[in-house]
Amino acid sequence: MQKPRVLIAFHDPDYLLSLENLFKLFGYDVVTAETEQDMLSVLKDGNFQLCLMDVNLGRPGEKYTEPAEKAYEIIRRGEESTRFLALSGDPEIVRYASDKGLPCKTKASFNIREFIYDTR
């Protein structure tokens, strides 16, 4: 039986590694990306059940959501039902992204179990 796949894209290598290890504990095949270009490339080629990313991938601290917007658009166009969530440490950026229609939460409010098992 094939493991479910998750794409995790964050520019902070320590946070990326922590998430990678957590998802592996939950039995996921993990694909990681640290840049927008890498994330978009693997997202277009892969079959993922989950996609978790930094809302402003590659531009820490900036009110910039284009990477997440691109990823979410690819997922929404896809035939698979991939669950998507963008994260940020800044509540203002989360509000900005949410106002644009992106599923987004603060890193502090992220719960891996809720993300994995949410059946909405």
N, CA, C and O atoms as a printed pandas DataFrame, in Angstrom:
     atom_number atom_name residue_name chain_id  residue_number  x_coord  y_coord  z_coord
0              1         N          MET        A               1    0.833   -1.184    0.000
1              2        CA          MET        A               1    0.000    0.000    0.000
2              3         C          MET        A               1    0.876    1.245    0.000
3              4         O          MET        A               1    1.836    1.339    0.765
4              5         N          GLN        A               2    0.546    2.181   -0.847
5              6        CA          GLN        A               2    1.339    3.398   -0.985
6              7         C          GLN        A               2    0.996    4.394    0.130
7              8         O          GLN        A               2   -0.166    4.573    0.493
8              9         N          LYS        A               3    2.031    5.027    0.652
9             10        CA          LYS        A               3    1.835    6.029    1.696
10            11         C          LYS        A               3    1.200    7.279    1.106
11            12         O          LYS        A               3    1.447    7.610   -0.053
12            13         N          PRO        A               4    0.378    7.982    1.897
13            14        CA          PRO        A               4   -0.125    9.275    1.438
14            15         C          PRO        A               4    1.037   10.267    1.360
15            16         O          PRO        A               4    2.018   10.152    2.094
16            17         N          ARG        A               5    0.906   11.244    0.457
17            18        CA          ARG        A               5    2.000   12.195    0.238
18            19         C          ARG        A               5    1.608   13.587    0.718
19            20         O          ARG        A               5    0.455   14.007    0.611
20            21         N          VAL        A               6    2.598   14.284    1.247
21            22        CA          VAL        A               6    2.427   15.670    1.670
22            23         C          VAL        A               6    3.567   16.494    1.081
23            24         O          VAL        A               6    4.722   16.070    1.061
24            25         N          LEU        A               7    3.210   17.674    0.607
25            26        CA          LEU        A               7    4.204   18.649    0.166
26            27         C          LEU        A               7    4.298   19.717    1.245
27            28         O          LEU        A               7    3.296   20.325    1.621
28            29         N          ILE        A               8    5.506   19.937    1.735
29            30        CA          ILE        A               8    5.746   20.957    2.754
30            31         C          ILE        A               8    6.747   21.950    2.174
31            32         O          ILE        A               8    7.839   21.566    1.757
32            33         N          ALA        A               9    6.370   23.228    2.148
33            34        CA          ALA        A               9    7.237   24.259    1.564
34            35         C          ALA        A               9    7.404   25.420    2.544
35            36         O          ALA        A               9    6.465   26.169    2.812
36            37         N          PHE        A              10    8.620   25.551    3.069
37            38        CA          PHE        A              10    8.953   26.640    4.001
38            39         C          PHE        A              10   10.386   27.077    3.759
39            40         O          PHE        A              10   11.249   26.263    3.429
40            41         N          HIS        A              11   10.632   28.379    3.926
41            42        CA          HIS        A              11   11.992   28.870    3.732
42            43         C          HIS        A              11   12.848   28.705    4.997
43            44         O          HIS        A              11   14.072   28.806    4.922
44            45         N          ASP        A              12   12.230   28.454    6.147
45            46        CA          ASP        A              12   12.961   28.222    7.395
46            47         C          ASP        A              12   13.324   26.737    7.476
47            48         O          ASP        A              12   12.448   25.904    7.710
48            49         N          PRO        A              13   14.604   26.395    7.285
49            50        CA          PRO        A              13   14.984   24.982    7.229
50            51         C          PRO        A              13   14.712   24.231    8.534
51            52         O          PRO        A              13   14.413   23.038    8.494
52            53         N          ASP        A              14   14.807   24.890    9.677
53            54        CA          ASP        A              14   14.541   24.222   10.955
54            55         C          ASP        A              14   13.053   23.879   11.090
55            56         O          ASP        A              14   12.700   22.778   11.513
56            57         N          TYR        A              15   12.197   24.818   10.731
57            58        CA          TYR        A              15   10.752   24.579   10.798
58            59         C          TYR        A              15   10.356   23.502    9.785
59            60         O          TYR        A              15    9.529   22.637   10.075
60            61         N          LEU        A              16   10.946   23.566    8.612
61            62        CA          LEU        A              16   10.692   22.572    7.561
62            63         C          LEU        A              16   11.057   21.171    8.055
63            64         O          LEU        A              16   10.292   20.226    7.863
64            65         N          LEU        A              17   12.206   21.038    8.682
65            66        CA          LEU        A              17   12.650   19.742    9.196
66            67         C          LEU        A              17   11.731   19.242   10.304
67            68         O          LEU        A              17   11.418   18.052   10.355
68            69         N          SER        A              18   11.296   20.132   11.187
69            70        CA          SER        A              18   10.373   19.745   12.262
70            71         C          SER        A              18    9.065   19.201   11.687
71            72         O          SER        A              18    8.567   18.162   12.120
72            73         N          LEU        A              19    8.519   19.921   10.705
73            74        CA          LEU        A              19    7.276   19.465   10.071
74            75         C          LEU        A              19    7.478   18.144    9.328
75            76         O          LEU        A              19    6.635   17.249    9.389
76            77         N          GLU        A              20    8.600   18.039    8.634
77            78        CA          GLU        A              20    8.903   16.805    7.902
78            79         C          GLU        A              20    8.898   15.616    8.862
79            80         O          GLU        A              20    8.296   14.583    8.569
80            81         N          ASN        A              21    9.561   15.757    9.997
81            82        CA          ASN        A              21    9.622   14.670   10.972
82            83         C          ASN        A              21    8.244   14.338   11.546
83            84         O          ASN        A              21    7.919   13.167   11.746
84            85         N          LEU        A              22    7.437   15.363   11.808
85            86        CA          LEU        A              22    6.080   15.134   12.321
86            87         C          LEU        A              22    5.229   14.354   11.325
87            88         O          LEU        A              22    4.563   13.386   11.691
88            89         N          PHE        A              23    5.255   14.777   10.078
89            90        CA          PHE        A              23    4.439   14.089    9.077
90            91         C          PHE        A              23    4.917   12.651    8.853
91            92         O          PHE        A              23    4.103   11.765    8.592
92            93         N          LYS        A              24    6.203   12.417    8.951
93            94        CA          LYS        A              24    6.710   11.048    8.827
94            95         C          LYS        A              24    6.184   10.177    9.967
95            96         O          LYS        A              24    5.881    9.002    9.760
96            97         N          LEU        A              25    6.076   10.748   11.172
97            98        CA          LEU        A              25    5.512   10.006   12.297
98            99         C          LEU        A              25    4.063    9.601   12.038
99           100         O          LEU        A              25    3.598    8.574   12.533
100          101         N          PHE        A              26    3.358   10.415   11.258
101          102        CA          PHE        A              26    1.975   10.126   10.905
102          103         C          PHE        A              26    1.871    9.236    9.652
103          104         O          PHE        A              26    0.772    8.982    9.157
104          105         N          GLY        A              27    3.018    8.767    9.147
105          106        CA          GLY        A              27    3.010    7.805    8.054
106          107         C          GLY        A              27    2.988    8.403    6.655
107          108         O          GLY        A              27    2.628    7.717    5.699
108          109         N          TYR        A              28    3.360    9.651    6.523
109          110        CA          TYR        A              28    3.342   10.310    5.210
110          111         C          TYR        A              28    4.671   10.197    4.489
111          112         O          TYR        A              28    5.737   10.191    5.104
112          113         N          ASP        A              29    4.582   10.109    3.181
113          114        CA          ASP        A              29    5.730   10.269    2.294
114          115         C          ASP        A              29    5.857   11.785    2.123
115          116         O          ASP        A              29    4.941   12.429    1.611
116          117         N          VAL        A              30    6.973   12.348    2.544
117          118        CA          VAL        A              30    7.133   13.794    2.596
118          119         C          VAL        A              30    8.018   14.303    1.471
119          120         O          VAL        A              30    9.114   13.791    1.243
120          121         N          VAL        A              31    7.526   15.320    0.769
121          122        CA          VAL        A              31    8.307   16.030   -0.237
122          123         C          VAL        A              31    8.435   17.461    0.276
123          124         O          VAL        A              31    7.446   18.080    0.669
124          125         N          THR        A              32    9.663   17.980    0.268
125          126        CA          THR        A              32    9.883   19.331    0.788
126          127         C          THR        A              32   10.400   20.269   -0.299
127          128         O          THR        A              32   10.993   19.845   -1.291
128          129         N          ALA        A              33   10.154   21.548   -0.077
129          130        CA          ALA        A              33   10.664   22.593   -0.975
130          131         C          ALA        A              33   10.968   23.837   -0.134
131          132         O          ALA        A              33   10.242   24.162    0.805
132          133         N          GLU        A              34   12.052   24.518   -0.491
133          134        CA          GLU        A              34   12.434   25.729    0.227
134          135         C          GLU        A              34   12.271   26.982   -0.610
135          136         O          GLU        A              34   12.441   28.093   -0.108
136          137         N          THR        A              35   11.939   26.814   -1.890
137          138        CA          THR        A              35   11.761   27.980   -2.761
138          139         C          THR        A              35   10.427   27.863   -3.499
139          140         O          THR        A              35    9.870   26.775   -3.645
140          141         N          GLU        A              36    9.942   28.988   -3.948
141          142        CA          GLU        A              36    8.691   29.005   -4.710
142          143         C          GLU        A              36    8.813   28.166   -5.974
143          144         O          GLU        A              36    7.911   27.392   -6.296
144          145         N          GLN        A              37    9.909   28.313   -6.683
145          146        CA          GLN        A              37   10.116   27.582   -7.932
146          147         C          GLN        A              37   10.091   26.071   -7.699
147          148         O          GLN        A              37    9.441   25.337   -8.443
148          149         N          ASP        A              38   10.801   25.606   -6.661
149          150        CA          ASP        A              38   10.816   24.171   -6.364
150          151         C          ASP        A              38    9.432   23.678   -5.964
151          152         O          ASP        A              38    9.002   22.605   -6.385
152          153         N          MET        A              39    8.739   24.466   -5.150
153          154        CA          MET        A              39    7.413   24.088   -4.687
154          155         C          MET        A              39    6.449   23.944   -5.856
155          156         O          MET        A              39    5.718   22.958   -5.940
156          157         N          LEU        A              40    6.442   24.916   -6.753
157          158        CA          LEU        A              40    5.538   24.870   -7.900
158          159         C          LEU        A              40    5.864   23.700   -8.827
159          160         O          LEU        A              40    4.966   23.065   -9.380
160          161         N          SER        A              41    7.145   23.427   -8.989
161          162        CA          SER        A              41    7.575   22.324   -9.854
162          163         C          SER        A              41    7.080   20.982   -9.325
163          164         O          SER        A              41    6.487   20.205  -10.073
164          165         N          VAL        A              42    7.315   20.703   -8.060
165          166        CA          VAL        A              42    6.895   19.410   -7.522
166          167         C          VAL        A              42    5.382   19.323   -7.367
167          168         O          VAL        A              42    4.806   18.240   -7.481
168          169         N          LEU        A              43    4.741   20.446   -7.110
169          170        CA          LEU        A              43    3.281   20.444   -6.973
170          171         C          LEU        A              43    2.603   20.094   -8.296
171          172         O          LEU        A              43    1.614   19.362   -8.320
172          173         N          LYS        A              44    3.140   20.618   -9.389
173          174        CA          LYS        A              44    2.567   20.324  -10.710
174          175         C          LYS        A              44    2.770   18.873  -11.116
175          176         O          LYS        A              44    1.953   18.306  -11.840
176          177         N          ASP        A              45    3.867   18.269  -10.647
177          178        CA          ASP        A              45    4.197   16.903  -11.041
178          179         C          ASP        A              45    3.704   15.839  -10.069
179          180         O          ASP        A              45    3.685   14.654  -10.404
180          181         N          GLY        A              46    3.308   16.249   -8.873
181          182        CA          GLY        A              46    3.009   15.263   -7.848
182          183         C          GLY        A              46    1.544   15.032   -7.596
183          184         O          GLY        A              46    0.678   15.799   -8.018
184          185         N          ASN        A              47    1.297   13.950   -6.896
185          186        CA          ASN        A              47   -0.041   13.602   -6.447
186          187         C          ASN        A              47   -0.002   13.668   -4.923
187          188         O          ASN        A              47    0.480   12.743   -4.270
188          189         N          PHE        A              48   -0.506   14.756   -4.364
189          190        CA          PHE        A              48   -0.415   15.004   -2.931
190          191         C          PHE        A              48   -1.794   15.014   -2.286
191          192         O          PHE        A              48   -2.758   15.530   -2.852
192          193         N          GLN        A              49   -1.869   14.438   -1.099
193          194        CA          GLN        A              49   -3.097   14.518   -0.318
194          195         C          GLN        A              49   -3.136   15.830    0.472
195          196         O          GLN        A              49   -4.203   16.386    0.729
196          197         N          LEU        A              50   -1.944   16.310    0.851
197          198        CA          LEU        A              50   -1.831   17.527    1.650
198          199         C          LEU        A              50   -0.753   18.443    1.094
199          200         O          LEU        A              50    0.254   17.989    0.550
200          201         N          CYS        A              51   -0.985   19.741    1.243
201          202        CA          CYS        A              51    0.026   20.743    0.907
202          203         C          CYS        A              51    0.023   21.778    2.022
203          204         O          CYS        A              51   -0.993   22.425    2.276
204          205         N          LEU        A              52    1.159   21.930    2.684
205          206        CA          LEU        A              52    1.327   22.878    3.778
206          207         C          LEU        A              52    2.500   23.769    3.430
207          208         O          LEU        A              52    3.586   23.281    3.117
208          209         N          MET        A              53    2.283   25.083    3.485
209          210        CA          MET        A              53    3.363   25.966    3.045
210          211         C          MET        A              53    3.377   27.287    3.789
211          212         O          MET        A              53    2.408   27.671    4.444
212          213         N          ASP        A              54    4.494   27.962    3.671
213          214        CA          ASP        A              54    4.651   29.322    4.172
214          215         C          ASP        A              54    3.931   30.244    3.197
215          216         O          ASP        A              54    4.195   30.211    1.995
216          217         N          VAL        A              55    3.030   31.060    3.708
217          218        CA          VAL        A              55    2.211   31.903    2.834
218          219         C          VAL        A              55    3.054   32.839    1.973
219          220         O          VAL        A              55    2.679   33.147    0.842
220          221         N          ASN        A              56    4.186   33.292    2.499
221          222        CA          ASN        A              56    5.053   34.208    1.751
222          223         C          ASN        A              56    6.403   33.556    1.455
223          224         O          ASN        A              56    7.454   34.175    1.618
224          225         N          LEU        A              57    6.357   32.329    1.028
225          226        CA          LEU        A              57    7.543   31.522    0.760
226          227         C          LEU        A              57    8.614   32.315    0.012
227          228         O          LEU        A              57    8.384   32.809   -1.092
228          229         N          GLY        A              58    9.787   32.424    0.634
229          230        CA          GLY        A              58   10.901   33.118    0.010
230          231         C          GLY        A              58   11.011   34.591    0.353
231          232         O          GLY        A              58   12.012   35.228    0.027
232          233         N          ARG        A              59    9.998   35.141    1.004
233          234        CA          ARG        A              59   10.025   36.556    1.407
234          235         C          ARG        A              59    9.579   36.688    2.860
235          236         O          ARG        A              59    8.504   37.219    3.138
236          237         N          PRO        A              60   10.397   36.210    3.775
237          238        CA          PRO        A              60   10.024   36.227    5.193
238          239         C          PRO        A              60    9.631   37.623    5.677
239          240         O          PRO        A              60   10.305   38.612    5.388
240          241         N          GLY        A              61    8.532   37.677    6.415
241          242        CA          GLY        A              61    8.094   38.927    7.025
242          243         C          GLY        A              61    7.341   39.873    6.108
243          244         O          GLY        A              61    6.795   40.875    6.570
244          245         N          GLU        A              62    7.301   39.573    4.820
245          246        CA          GLU        A              62    6.639   40.478    3.881
246          247         C          GLU        A              62    5.165   40.144    3.723
247          248         O          GLU        A              62    4.767   38.983    3.828
248          249         N          LYS        A              63    4.371   41.149    3.476
249          250        CA          LYS        A              63    2.942   40.980    3.194
250          251         C          LYS        A              63    2.824   40.592    1.718
251          252         O          LYS        A              63    2.434   41.392    0.868
252          253         N          TYR        A              64    3.173   39.346    1.452
253          254        CA          TYR        A              64    3.290   38.830    0.094
254          255         C          TYR        A              64    2.710   37.431    0.085
255          256         O          TYR        A              64    3.175   36.569    0.831
256          257         N          THR        A              65    1.712   37.185   -0.737
257          258        CA          THR        A              65    1.038   35.884   -0.727
258          259         C          THR        A              65    1.049   35.175   -2.080
259          260         O          THR        A              65    0.385   34.152   -2.248
260          261         N          GLU        A              66    1.783   35.700   -3.027
261          262        CA          GLU        A              66    1.758   35.142   -4.384
262          263         C          GLU        A              66    2.135   33.651   -4.439
263          264         O          GLU        A              66    1.486   32.903   -5.171
264          265         N          PRO        A              67    3.148   33.191   -3.702
265          266        CA          PRO        A              67    3.453   31.751   -3.766
266          267         C          PRO        A              67    2.260   30.890   -3.343
267          268         O          PRO        A              67    1.953   29.887   -3.988
268          269         N          ALA        A              68    1.603   31.280   -2.275
269          270        CA          ALA        A              68    0.446   30.509   -1.797
270          271         C          ALA        A              68   -0.716   30.610   -2.780
271          272         O          ALA        A              68   -1.429   29.631   -2.999
272          273         N          GLU        A              69   -0.906   31.769   -3.364
273          274        CA          GLU        A              69   -1.977   31.931   -4.349
274          275         C          GLU        A              69   -1.751   31.009   -5.544
275          276         O          GLU        A              69   -2.689   30.372   -6.024
276          277         N          LYS        A              70   -0.517   30.937   -6.020
277          278        CA          LYS        A              70   -0.196   30.071   -7.159
278          279         C          LYS        A              70   -0.426   28.602   -6.811
279          280         O          LYS        A              70   -1.024   27.856   -7.585
280          281         N          ALA        A              71    0.055   28.202   -5.644
281          282        CA          ALA        A              71   -0.102   26.809   -5.230
282          283         C          ALA        A              71   -1.574   26.452   -5.067
283          284         O          ALA        A              71   -2.011   25.392   -5.513
284          285         N          TYR        A              72   -2.329   27.324   -4.437
285          286        CA          TYR        A              72   -3.752   27.064   -4.202
286          287         C          TYR        A              72   -4.510   26.972   -5.524
287          288         O          TYR        A              72   -5.427   26.161   -5.655
288          289         N          GLU        A              73   -4.142   27.778   -6.481
289          290        CA          GLU        A              73   -4.787   27.735   -7.804
290          291         C          GLU        A              73   -4.501   26.403   -8.492
291          292         O          GLU        A              73   -5.404   25.814   -9.087
292          293         N          ILE        A              74   -3.267   25.922   -8.423
293          294        CA          ILE        A              74   -2.914   24.621   -9.021
294          295         C          ILE        A              74   -3.736   23.518   -8.359
295          296         O          ILE        A              74   -4.269   22.642   -9.041
296          297         N          ILE        A              75   -3.835   23.560   -7.053
297          298        CA          ILE        A              75   -4.581   22.541   -6.312
298          299         C          ILE        A              75   -6.065   22.589   -6.659
299          300         O          ILE        A              75   -6.688   21.544   -6.845
300          301         N          ARG        A              76   -6.631   23.768   -6.745
301          302        CA          ARG        A              76   -8.055   23.907   -7.051
302          303         C          ARG        A              76   -8.376   23.440   -8.470
303          304         O          ARG        A              76   -9.484   22.973   -8.732
304          305         N          ARG        A              77   -7.417   23.562   -9.385
305          306        CA          ARG        A              77   -7.620   23.109  -10.769
306          307         C          ARG        A              77   -7.440   21.606  -10.912
307          308         O          ARG        A              77   -7.934   21.004  -11.865
308          309         N          GLY        A              78   -6.733   21.000   -9.964
309          310        CA          GLY        A              78   -6.385   19.587  -10.070
310          311         C          GLY        A              78   -7.569   18.667   -9.884
311          312         O          GLY        A              78   -8.610   19.052   -9.351
312          313         N          GLU        A              79   -7.384   17.451  -10.333
313          314        CA          GLU        A              79   -8.430   16.443  -10.216
314          315         C          GLU        A              79   -8.425   15.777   -8.844
315          316         O          GLU        A              79   -9.459   15.290   -8.389
316          317         N          GLU        A              80   -7.275   15.754   -8.184
317          318        CA          GLU        A              80   -7.184   15.148   -6.856
318          319         C          GLU        A              80   -7.757   16.114   -5.828
319          320         O          GLU        A              80   -7.842   17.320   -6.056
320          321         N          SER        A              81   -8.138   15.558   -4.711
321          322        CA          SER        A              81   -8.641   16.411   -3.631
322          323         C          SER        A              81   -7.510   16.630   -2.626
323          324         O          SER        A              81   -7.432   15.949   -1.603
324          325         N          THR        A              82   -6.656   17.570   -2.925
325          326        CA          THR        A              82   -5.537   17.910   -2.063
326          327         C          THR        A              82   -5.980   18.966   -1.060
327          328         O          THR        A              82   -6.539   19.995   -1.439
328          329         N          ARG        A              83   -5.731   18.711    0.212
329          330        CA          ARG        A              83   -6.031   19.684    1.253
330          331         C          ARG        A              83   -4.854   20.660    1.343
331          332         O          ARG        A              83   -3.695   20.246    1.370
332          333         N          PHE        A              84   -5.163   21.949    1.390
333          334        CA          PHE        A              84   -4.153   23.005    1.351
334          335         C          PHE        A              84   -4.271   23.895    2.582
335          336         O          PHE        A              84   -5.372   24.201    3.042
336          337         N          LEU        A              85   -3.114   24.306    3.109
337          338        CA          LEU        A              85   -3.088   25.293    4.183
338          339         C          LEU        A              85   -1.782   26.070    4.112
339          340         O          LEU        A              85   -0.702   25.496    3.968
340          341         N          ALA        A              86   -1.907   27.389    4.217
341          342        CA          ALA        A              86   -0.735   28.262    4.302
342          343         C          ALA        A              86   -0.599   28.721    5.747
343          344         O          ALA        A              86   -1.594   28.893    6.450
344          345         N          LEU        A              87    0.643   28.918    6.182
345          346        CA          LEU        A              87    0.915   29.364    7.545
346          347         C          LEU        A              87    1.782   30.611    7.538
347          348         O          LEU        A              87    2.528   30.867    6.593
348          349         N          SER        A              88    1.667   31.377    8.607
349          350        CA          SER        A              88    2.533   32.531    8.826
350          351         C          SER        A              88    2.655   32.770   10.318
351          352         O          SER        A              88    1.743   32.458   11.084
352          353         N          GLY        A              89    3.774   33.319   10.723
353          354        CA          GLY        A              89    3.945   33.691   12.117
354          355         C          GLY        A              89    3.309   35.025   12.439
355          356         O          GLY        A              89    3.202   35.391   13.610
356          357         N          ASP        A              90    2.884   35.758   11.426
357          358        CA          ASP        A              90    2.349   37.107   11.589
358          359         C          ASP        A              90    0.833   37.115   11.394
359          360         O          ASP        A              90    0.358   36.875   10.284
360          361         N          PRO        A              91    0.064   37.385   12.452
361          362        CA          PRO        A              91   -1.398   37.398   12.326
362          363         C          PRO        A              91   -1.926   38.388   11.279
363          364         O          PRO        A              91   -2.970   38.147   10.673
364          365         N          GLU        A              92   -1.215   39.490   11.065
365          366        CA          GLU        A              92   -1.646   40.465   10.057
366          367         C          GLU        A              92   -1.553   39.865    8.653
367          368         O          GLU        A              92   -2.438   40.085    7.826
368          369         N          ILE        A              93   -0.499   39.118    8.385
369          370        CA          ILE        A              93   -0.337   38.471    7.085
370          371         C          ILE        A              93   -1.391   37.371    6.916
371          372         O          ILE        A              93   -1.893   37.155    5.813
372          373         N          VAL        A              94   -1.721   36.685    7.999
373          374        CA          VAL        A              94   -2.776   35.661    7.939
374          375         C          VAL        A              94   -4.107   36.302    7.568
375          376         O          VAL        A              94   -4.830   35.774    6.723
376          377         N          ARG        A              95   -4.441   37.431    8.185
377          378        CA          ARG        A              95   -5.686   38.134    7.839
378          379         C          ARG        A              95   -5.675   38.575    6.382
379          380         O          ARG        A              95   -6.677   38.441    5.680
380          381         N          TYR        A              96   -4.544   39.100    5.931
381          382        CA          TYR        A              96   -4.393   39.546    4.547
382          383         C          TYR        A              96   -4.628   38.374    3.582
383          384         O          TYR        A              96   -5.364   38.505    2.604
384          385         N          ALA        A              97   -4.004   37.246    3.866
385          386        CA          ALA        A              97   -4.158   36.060    3.011
386          387         C          ALA        A              97   -5.592   35.525    3.062
387          388         O          ALA        A              97   -6.154   35.151    2.033
388          389         N          SER        A              98   -6.167   35.491    4.236
389          390        CA          SER        A              98   -7.541   35.011    4.389
390          391         C          SER        A              98   -8.522   35.899    3.636
391          392         O          SER        A              98   -9.477   35.407    3.034
392          393         N          ASP        A              99   -8.287   37.197    3.669
393          394        CA          ASP        A              99   -9.136   38.135    2.928
394          395         C          ASP        A              99   -9.068   37.889    1.422
395          396         O          ASP        A              99  -10.001   38.217    0.689
396          397         N          LYS        A             100   -7.956   37.310    0.967
397          398        CA          LYS        A             100   -7.797   36.974   -0.454
398          399         C          LYS        A             100   -8.377   35.592   -0.778
399          400         O          LYS        A             100   -8.296   35.139   -1.919
400          401         N          GLY        A             101   -8.951   34.935    0.206
401          402        CA          GLY        A             101   -9.575   33.634   -0.016
402          403         C          GLY        A             101   -8.664   32.439    0.187
403          404         O          GLY        A             101   -9.031   31.318   -0.163
404          405         N          LEU        A             102   -7.485   32.658    0.746
405          406        CA          LEU        A             102   -6.554   31.551    0.975
406          407         C          LEU        A             102   -6.795   30.911    2.341
407          408         O          LEU        A             102   -6.952   31.624    3.332
408          409         N          PRO        A             103   -6.828   29.588    2.411
409          410        CA          PRO        A             103   -6.868   28.938    3.717
410          411         C          PRO        A             103   -5.542   29.215    4.422
411          412         O          PRO        A             103   -4.493   28.764    3.964
412          413         N          CYS        A             104   -5.581   29.946    5.522
413          414        CA          CYS        A             104   -4.350   30.377    6.175
414          415         C          CYS        A             104   -4.564   30.470    7.683
415          416         O          CYS        A             104   -5.618   30.897    8.153
416          417         N          LYS        A             105   -3.540   30.059    8.428
417          418        CA          LYS        A             105   -3.553   30.131    9.889
418          419         C          LYS        A             105   -2.194   30.619   10.372
419          420         O          LYS        A             105   -1.209   30.632    9.634
420          421         N          THR        A             106   -2.179   31.018   11.636
421          422        CA          THR        A             106   -0.887   31.339   12.247
422          423         C          THR        A             106   -0.174   30.030   12.585
423          424         O          THR        A             106   -0.811   29.000   12.804
424          425         N          LYS        A             107    1.136   30.090   12.623
425          426        CA          LYS        A             107    1.905   28.905   13.004
426          427         C          LYS        A             107    1.520   28.463   14.414
427          428         O          LYS        A             107    1.477   27.267   14.704
428          429         N          ALA        A             108    1.240   29.429   15.290
429          430        CA          ALA        A             108    0.887   29.110   16.676
430          431         C          ALA        A             108   -0.437   28.350   16.779
431          432         O          ALA        A             108   -0.624   27.565   17.708
432          433         N          SER        A             109   -1.348   28.572   15.844
433          434        CA          SER        A             109   -2.649   27.899   15.910
434          435         C          SER        A             109   -2.703   26.623   15.073
435          436         O          SER        A             109   -3.726   25.939   15.061
436          437         N          PHE        A             110   -1.627   26.297   14.380
437          438        CA          PHE        A             110   -1.604   25.107   13.531
438          439         C          PHE        A             110   -1.604   23.845   14.388
439          440         O          PHE        A             110   -0.840   23.732   15.347
440          441         N          ASN        A             111   -2.469   22.901   14.030
441          442        CA          ASN        A             111   -2.552   21.618   14.711
442          443         C          ASN        A             111   -2.477   20.533   13.632
443          444         O          ASN        A             111   -3.371   20.420   12.794
444          445         N          ILE        A             112   -1.432   19.758   13.660
445          446        CA          ILE        A             112   -1.209   18.771   12.605
446          447         C          ILE        A             112   -2.335   17.736   12.546
447          448         O          ILE        A             112   -2.738   17.329   11.457
448          449         N          ARG        A             113   -2.837   17.315   13.683
449          450        CA          ARG        A             113   -3.922   16.318   13.678
450          451         C          ARG        A             113   -5.176   16.882   13.018
451          452         O          ARG        A             113   -5.823   16.195   12.227
452          453         N          GLU        A             114   -5.522   18.122   13.336
453          454        CA          GLU        A             114   -6.683   18.745   12.707
454          455         C          GLU        A             114   -6.499   18.851   11.194
455          456         O          GLU        A             114   -7.437   18.631   10.428
456          457         N          PHE        A             115   -5.295   19.185   10.779
457          458        CA          PHE        A             115   -5.019   19.321    9.348
458          459         C          PHE        A             115   -5.127   17.982    8.635
459          460         O          PHE        A             115   -5.727   17.893    7.563
460          461         N          ILE        A             116   -4.557   16.957    9.215
461          462        CA          ILE        A             116   -4.564   15.639    8.589
462          463         C          ILE        A             116   -5.965   15.030    8.565
463          464         O          ILE        A             116   -6.382   14.453    7.561
464          465         N          TYR        A             117   -6.680   15.162    9.667
465          466        CA          TYR        A             117   -7.953   14.451    9.787
466          467         C          TYR        A             117   -9.190   15.297    9.505
467          468         O          TYR        A             117  -10.307   14.803    9.656
468          469         N          ASP        A             118   -9.028   16.543    9.104
469          470        CA          ASP        A             118  -10.172   17.381    8.773
470          471         C          ASP        A             118  -10.851   16.806    7.525
471          472         O          ASP        A             118  -10.216   16.649    6.483
472          473         N          THR        A             119  -12.127   16.499    7.638
473          474        CA          THR        A             119  -12.824   15.860    6.519
474          475         C          THR        A             119  -13.759   16.809    5.785
475          476         O          THR        A             119  -14.587   16.362    4.991
476          477         N          ARG        A             120  -13.644   18.102    6.032
477          478        CA          ARG        A             120  -14.513   19.054    5.332
478          479         C          ARG        A             120  -14.205   19.098    3.874
479          480         O          ARG        A             120  -14.840   19.845    3.130
